[in-house]
Amino acid sequence: MARLYLLIFIVGIIGIVGYGAKYYYDTTQNRIAILTKNNTKLKVAIETSEKSINNLKVNIAKMATLNKALQVDLQKAEAYRDELRSKLSKLDLVVEALKDSKVLEGKMNGASYTLWQGIMEETGNTNKSDKPSWLQRPEDGTGNKNGNEDRTNNNTSSSETKAIKP
């Protein structure tokens, strides 16, 4: 009988060790499968991040060249601004307006038209429109001949100027 108990005990221990080995094998296999999936996900994430980093490097290079071009354009614009300031400082518009206002009006209208055409070209509008009829005048540089025909009072003071009824 002792042999029977001993045999049952040994078979039980072998069964427990066998079950433990099977349990360890199954959990290890599950863990290996999970780690393989995670490794695949990490490889995809690394590839994505490397592509993003390469795209960022390309974009940084593009931005640097665009920034240099903008800097050059800014310097040109500042030089043009300085040129305009020096021209305006040399002009005495009040004296010129008092001498011959029609010539000044023509010059201002022509310059405004040219400026607007330049702005339209810079912003991508390539439509070349003809000069408006009010700007088309004889080559002598005079302004719009009928600009003040409807006015009864030639005084330009804001307190005395009245609105013209159509």
TISEPA-131206 format. One line per 3 residues: their letters; for each residue x negated, y, z of N, C-alpha, C. Coordinates in Angstrom, 2 decimals. Atoms other than C-alpha are relative to their C-alpha. Layout:
A> X Y Z X Y Z X Y Z | ...
//
This chain:
MAR> -0.80 -1.15 0.00 0.00 0.00 0.00 -0.87 1.26 0.00 | 0.90 -1.12 -0.03 -2.82 2.36 0.70 -0.56 0.24 -1.40 | 0.49 -0.15 1.35 -4.03 1.65 -2.76 1.02 0.70 -0.86
LYL> -1.08 -0.61 0.77 -0.70 2.65 -4.17 0.07 1.49 0.30 | -0.01 -1.43 -0.36 -0.74 5.92 -2.24 -1.21 0.72 -0.59 | 1.20 -0.58 0.55 -4.28 6.55 -3.32 0.13 0.18 -1.51
LIF> -0.21 -0.07 1.44 -3.35 5.81 -6.95 0.96 1.14 -0.34 | -0.97 -1.09 0.22 -0.34 8.17 -6.74 -0.68 1.34 0.24 | 0.70 -1.24 -0.32 -2.54 10.83 -5.16 -0.96 0.39 -1.14
IVG> 0.96 -0.26 1.07 -5.21 10.52 -7.88 0.72 0.39 -1.28 | -0.78 -0.32 1.19 -2.61 10.53 -10.67 0.59 1.41 0.16 | -0.53 -1.34 -0.26 -1.03 13.64 -9.07 -1.06 1.08 -0.20
IIG> 1.08 -0.97 0.15 -4.38 15.44 -8.90 -0.38 0.13 -1.48 | 0.32 -0.05 1.42 -5.15 14.50 -12.50 1.10 0.75 -0.75 | -1.13 -0.70 0.64 -1.67 15.73 -13.52 -0.07 1.50 0.26
IVG> 0.10 -1.42 -0.34 -2.14 19.02 -11.66 -1.16 0.65 -0.76 | 1.15 -0.54 0.73 -5.59 19.54 -13.20 0.34 0.09 -1.50 | -0.39 -0.02 1.42 -4.19 18.64 -16.66 0.97 1.13 -0.29
YGA> -0.97 -1.09 0.19 -1.25 21.02 -16.24 -0.70 1.36 0.11 | 0.76 -1.25 -0.15 -3.63 23.75 -15.04 -0.83 0.29 -1.24 | 0.80 -0.20 1.20 -5.88 23.20 -18.05 0.88 0.42 -1.17
KYY> -0.92 -0.37 1.08 -2.89 23.33 -20.41 0.50 1.45 0.18 | -0.47 -1.35 -0.30 -1.58 26.49 -18.70 -1.10 1.02 -0.35 | 1.13 -0.88 0.29 -5.04 28.10 -18.94 -0.21 0.12 -1.51
YDT> 0.17 -0.01 1.45 -5.33 27.11 -22.62 1.09 0.85 -0.66 | -1.11 -0.76 0.60 -1.86 28.53 -23.47 -0.13 1.49 0.28 | 0.12 -1.42 -0.32 -2.40 31.82 -21.65 -1.20 0.61 -0.71
TQN> 1.18 -0.50 0.72 -5.87 32.18 -23.21 0.33 0.20 -1.47 | -0.39 -0.14 1.41 -4.43 31.59 -26.68 0.91 1.21 -0.20 | -0.88 -1.19 0.09 -1.68 34.19 -26.04 -0.80 1.29 0.13
RIA> 0.83 -1.18 -0.20 -4.24 36.66 -24.80 -0.87 0.27 -1.24 | 0.79 -0.15 1.23 -6.43 36.02 -27.87 0.87 0.57 -1.12 | -0.91 -0.50 1.04 -3.41 36.61 -30.16 0.31 1.49 0.22
ILT> -0.30 -1.40 -0.32 -2.53 39.87 -28.37 -1.23 0.88 -0.28 | 1.22 -0.78 0.23 -6.15 41.08 -28.48 -0.31 0.12 -1.50 | 0.20 -0.06 1.45 -6.35 40.23 -32.20 0.92 1.05 -0.62
KNN> -0.94 -1.02 0.49 -3.22 42.31 -32.89 -0.47 1.39 0.38 | 0.48 -1.31 -0.45 -4.59 45.20 -30.81 -1.25 0.42 -0.76 | 1.21 -0.31 0.75 -7.93 44.97 -32.60 0.35 0.47 -1.41
TKL> -0.44 -0.41 1.33 -6.15 45.19 -35.96 0.56 1.42 0.05 | -0.57 -1.35 -0.15 -4.21 48.23 -34.75 -1.12 1.03 0.21 | 1.10 -0.92 -0.24 -7.42 49.84 -33.52 -0.81 0.25 -1.26
KVA> 0.72 -0.18 1.25 -9.15 49.23 -36.86 0.76 0.96 -0.91 | -0.81 -0.91 0.82 -6.24 50.95 -38.66 -0.08 1.42 0.56 | 0.09 -1.32 -0.62 -6.36 53.83 -36.17 -1.37 0.64 -0.27
IET> 1.35 -0.53 0.27 -10.12 54.21 -36.67 -0.11 0.44 -1.45 | 0.03 -0.39 1.42 -9.73 54.24 -40.46 0.77 1.30 -0.22 | -0.81 -1.21 0.13 -6.99 56.86 -40.17 -0.74 1.20 0.57
SEK> 0.72 -1.13 -0.61 -9.06 59.02 -37.85 -1.22 0.39 -0.84 | 1.15 -0.32 0.85 -12.11 58.74 -40.12 0.45 0.75 -1.25 | -0.54 -0.72 1.15 -9.99 59.80 -43.11 0.37 1.43 0.39
SIN> -0.38 -1.34 -0.47 -8.63 62.71 -41.08 -1.24 0.87 0.22 | 1.24 -0.76 -0.24 -12.13 63.76 -40.06 -0.61 0.42 -1.32 | 0.54 -0.36 1.31 -13.29 63.63 -43.68 0.83 1.10 -0.66
NLK> -0.87 -1.06 0.54 -10.26 65.68 -44.76 -0.27 1.33 0.69 | 0.30 -1.22 -0.74 -11.01 68.20 -42.03 -1.33 0.61 -0.45 | 1.29 -0.51 0.47 -14.62 68.48 -43.19 0.15 0.66 -1.37
VNI> -0.23 -0.58 1.32 -13.47 69.08 -46.77 0.75 1.32 0.13 | -0.77 -1.23 -0.20 -10.92 71.65 -45.59 -0.85 1.11 0.61 | 0.88 -1.01 -0.60 -13.53 73.41 -43.47 -0.92 0.59 -1.06
AKM> 0.86 -0.49 1.07 -15.82 73.64 -46.49 0.78 0.94 -0.93 | -0.83 -0.85 0.85 -12.97 75.05 -48.61 0.28 1.33 0.69 | -0.31 -1.22 -0.75 -12.05 77.52 -45.89 -1.23 0.91 0.07
ATL> 1.22 -0.82 -0.06 -15.67 78.66 -45.64 -0.21 0.73 -1.33 | 0.19 -0.68 1.29 -15.87 79.37 -49.38 1.08 1.06 -0.21 | -1.07 -1.00 0.13 -12.48 81.11 -49.34 -0.26 1.19 0.91
NKA> 0.31 -1.09 -0.93 -13.57 83.13 -46.32 -1.08 0.90 -0.56 | 1.05 -0.80 0.62 -16.71 84.22 -48.15 0.57 0.86 -1.12 | -0.61 -0.75 1.10 -14.64 85.23 -51.17 0.86 1.14 0.56
LQV> -0.81 -1.05 -0.61 -12.23 87.15 -48.94 -0.88 1.10 0.59 | 0.91 -1.00 -0.56 -15.15 88.86 -47.24 -0.51 0.92 -1.09 | 0.47 -0.81 1.13 -16.46 89.99 -50.63 1.11 0.94 -0.46
DLQ> -1.13 -0.84 0.41 -12.99 91.23 -51.60 0.26 1.10 1.02 | -0.19 -1.02 -1.05 -12.69 93.03 -48.26 -1.04 1.10 -0.15 | 1.04 -1.02 0.18 -16.00 94.79 -48.85 0.29 0.88 -1.21
KAE> -0.36 -0.78 1.17 -14.84 95.83 -52.32 1.15 0.95 0.33 | -1.15 -0.83 -0.37 -11.54 97.11 -50.88 -0.43 1.15 0.90 | 0.48 -1.06 -0.87 -13.36 99.04 -48.18 -0.79 1.04 -0.78
AYR> 0.74 -0.95 0.85 -15.67 100.58 -50.78 0.97 0.85 -0.80 | -1.02 -0.74 0.76 -12.64 101.55 -52.86 0.74 0.99 0.91 | -0.64 -0.89 -0.96 -10.97 103.00 -49.77 -0.88 1.21 0.28
DEL> 0.93 -1.12 -0.25 -14.06 105.07 -49.05 -0.07 0.94 -1.19 | 0.01 -0.81 1.21 -14.11 106.23 -52.66 1.26 0.87 -0.07 | -1.25 -0.77 0.02 -10.46 107.27 -52.45 0.00 1.09 1.06
RSK> 0.07 -1.01 -1.05 -11.06 109.06 -49.17 -0.86 1.18 -0.43 | 0.87 -1.10 0.42 -13.91 111.03 -50.67 0.68 0.82 -1.09 | -0.71 -0.75 1.03 -11.78 111.94 -53.70 1.09 0.87 0.61
LSK> -1.07 -0.77 -0.63 -8.86 113.01 -51.50 -0.55 1.15 0.83 | 0.56 -1.10 -0.80 -11.14 115.06 -49.29 -0.45 1.16 -0.91 | 0.41 -1.04 0.93 -12.33 116.95 -52.39 1.20 0.74 -0.59
LDL> -1.19 -0.61 0.58 -8.77 117.66 -53.55 0.67 0.93 1.00 | -0.83 -0.88 -0.81 -6.73 120.51 -52.25 1.36 0.02 -0.67 | -1.28 0.19 0.68 -3.23 119.41 -53.20 0.92 1.20 0.15
VVE> -0.87 -1.15 -0.21 -1.53 122.45 -51.75 -0.33 1.10 -1.00 | 0.41 -1.03 0.95 -3.55 124.87 -53.88 0.36 -0.42 -1.41 | -0.31 0.49 1.34 -3.11 122.70 -56.96 1.50 0.03 -0.25
ALK> -1.45 -0.03 0.15 0.63 122.43 -56.34 0.49 1.42 -0.20 | -0.41 -1.39 0.16 0.92 126.18 -56.03 -0.40 0.54 -1.37 | 0.45 -0.47 1.31 -1.07 126.76 -59.24 0.91 -0.52 -1.10
DSK> -0.79 0.58 1.08 0.77 124.32 -61.51 0.61 -1.31 0.51 | -0.64 1.16 -0.61 3.22 121.96 -59.86 0.37 -1.07 -1.03 | -0.39 0.98 1.00 4.29 120.30 -63.11 -1.17 -0.90 -0.40
VLE> 1.18 0.82 0.32 0.76 119.15 -63.92 -0.27 -0.96 1.14 | 0.22 0.86 -1.17 0.36 117.81 -60.39 1.04 -1.11 0.04 | -1.06 1.01 0.01 3.72 116.04 -60.65 -0.31 -1.08 -1.03
GKM> 0.34 0.98 1.04 2.64 114.38 -63.90 -1.14 -0.91 0.43 | 1.14 0.79 -0.45 -0.65 113.28 -62.42 0.43 -1.00 1.08 | -0.44 0.87 -1.10 1.03 111.89 -59.30 0.88 -1.13 -0.53
NGA> -0.87 1.04 0.55 3.69 110.03 -61.28 -0.80 -1.03 -0.78 | 0.84 0.92 0.76 1.10 108.55 -63.62 -0.85 -0.88 0.91 | 0.82 0.77 -0.93 -1.14 107.51 -60.75 0.84 -1.01 0.78
SYT> -0.89 0.92 -0.71 1.82 105.98 -58.89 0.36 -1.19 -0.89 | -0.34 1.08 0.94 2.81 103.99 -61.98 -1.19 -0.95 -0.16 | 1.20 0.82 0.16 -0.77 102.76 -62.45 -0.24 -0.83 1.25
LWQ> 0.18 0.72 -1.26 -1.00 101.81 -58.78 0.98 -1.16 0.11 | -1.00 1.07 -0.09 2.24 99.83 -58.90 -0.28 -1.11 -0.99 | 0.36 1.03 0.98 1.13 98.05 -62.06 -1.15 -0.85 0.54
GIM> 1.13 0.74 -0.59 -2.11 97.09 -60.29 0.47 -0.93 1.10 | -0.54 0.84 -1.07 -0.20 95.80 -57.28 0.74 -1.19 -0.58 | -0.75 1.09 0.62 2.08 93.76 -59.51 -0.94 -1.04 -0.60
EET> 0.96 0.94 0.58 -0.90 92.22 -61.30 -0.71 -0.79 1.10 | 0.69 0.68 -1.09 -2.65 91.40 -58.02 0.89 -1.04 0.68 | -0.91 0.93 -0.67 0.46 89.65 -56.66 0.52 -1.06 -0.94
GNT> -0.37 1.08 0.90 0.85 87.46 -59.73 1.07 0.34 -1.01 | -1.00 -0.39 0.98 3.44 89.40 -61.72 -0.72 0.41 -1.26 | 0.73 -0.26 1.23 2.13 89.26 -65.26 0.85 0.70 -1.04
NKS> -0.87 -0.70 0.95 5.09 91.01 -66.90 -0.49 1.42 -0.16 | 0.43 -1.37 0.29 3.84 94.15 -68.56 1.23 0.78 -0.44 | -1.16 -0.81 0.36 6.66 96.64 -68.52 -0.48 1.32 -0.60
DKP> 0.32 -1.29 0.59 6.69 99.80 -70.58 0.12 1.07 1.08 | -0.11 -1.11 -0.94 6.27 103.10 -68.82 1.45 0.45 0.03 | -1.37 -0.50 -0.06 9.61 104.39 -67.55 0.16 1.30 -0.79
SWL> -0.25 -1.17 0.83 11.25 107.14 -69.58 -0.35 1.30 0.73 | 0.31 -1.21 -0.74 10.75 109.70 -66.82 -1.49 0.26 0.04 | 1.44 -0.17 -0.03 7.01 109.09 -67.04 -0.56 0.27 -1.38
QRP> 0.46 -0.23 1.37 6.78 109.33 -70.82 0.14 1.48 -0.30 | 0.01 -1.44 0.24 5.81 112.87 -71.54 -1.10 0.32 -1.00 | 1.07 -0.39 0.93 3.63 114.77 -73.93 -1.36 -0.17 0.66
EDG> 1.35 0.25 -0.48 -0.11 114.24 -73.60 -0.61 1.18 0.73 | 0.60 -1.16 -0.66 -0.63 117.72 -72.12 -0.04 -0.14 1.51 | 0.08 0.26 -1.43 -0.16 116.22 -68.64 1.07 0.66 0.81
TGN> -1.03 -0.65 -0.78 2.93 118.15 -67.68 0.96 -1.03 0.54 | -0.93 0.91 -0.64 5.52 116.57 -65.47 1.34 -0.05 -0.69 | -1.36 0.12 0.51 9.19 115.86 -66.02 0.57 1.40 -0.15
KNG> -0.43 -1.36 0.28 10.59 118.98 -67.66 1.33 0.36 0.68 | -1.32 -0.32 -0.55 14.10 118.69 -66.23 0.10 -0.38 1.48 | -0.01 0.42 -1.39 13.11 117.82 -62.67 0.75 0.94 0.91
NED> -0.63 -0.96 -0.89 14.55 121.04 -61.18 1.18 0.71 -0.66 | -1.08 -0.69 0.72 17.35 121.90 -63.63 1.26 0.14 0.84 | -1.25 -0.02 -0.74 20.18 121.04 -61.24 -0.08 0.79 1.29
RTN> 0.16 -0.71 -1.27 18.80 123.00 -58.32 0.38 1.46 -0.18 | -0.35 -1.41 0.04 20.29 126.37 -57.58 -0.98 0.81 0.82 | 0.94 -0.68 -0.86 17.82 127.25 -54.87 -1.36 -0.68 -0.17
NNT> 1.32 0.58 0.22 14.12 126.70 -55.66 -0.83 -0.09 1.26 | 0.71 0.08 -1.26 13.14 126.94 -52.02 -0.01 -1.46 0.46 | 0.10 1.41 -0.42 11.87 123.57 -50.75 0.04 -0.16 1.50
SSS> -0.09 0.11 -1.44 12.32 124.33 -47.08 1.15 -0.94 0.35 | -1.02 0.99 -0.32 14.26 121.46 -45.49 1.23 0.62 0.65 | -1.17 -0.63 -0.63 16.51 123.88 -43.60 0.89 0.68 -1.03
ETK> -0.79 -0.71 0.99 17.67 125.56 -46.81 0.35 -0.86 -1.21 | -0.27 0.84 1.16 17.73 122.69 -49.30 1.34 -0.70 0.18 | -1.32 0.62 -0.07 21.22 121.40 -50.03 0.02 -1.20 -0.92
AIK> -0.15 1.17 0.85 22.22 118.06 -51.44 0.78 0.39 -1.24 | -0.66 -0.30 1.26 23.29 118.17 -55.06 1.13 -0.99 -0.19 | -1.16 0.87 0.20 26.76 116.82 -55.74 -0.02 -0.49 -1.44
P> 0.02 0.54 1.36 27.00 114.49 -58.74 1.16 0.44 -0.82
//
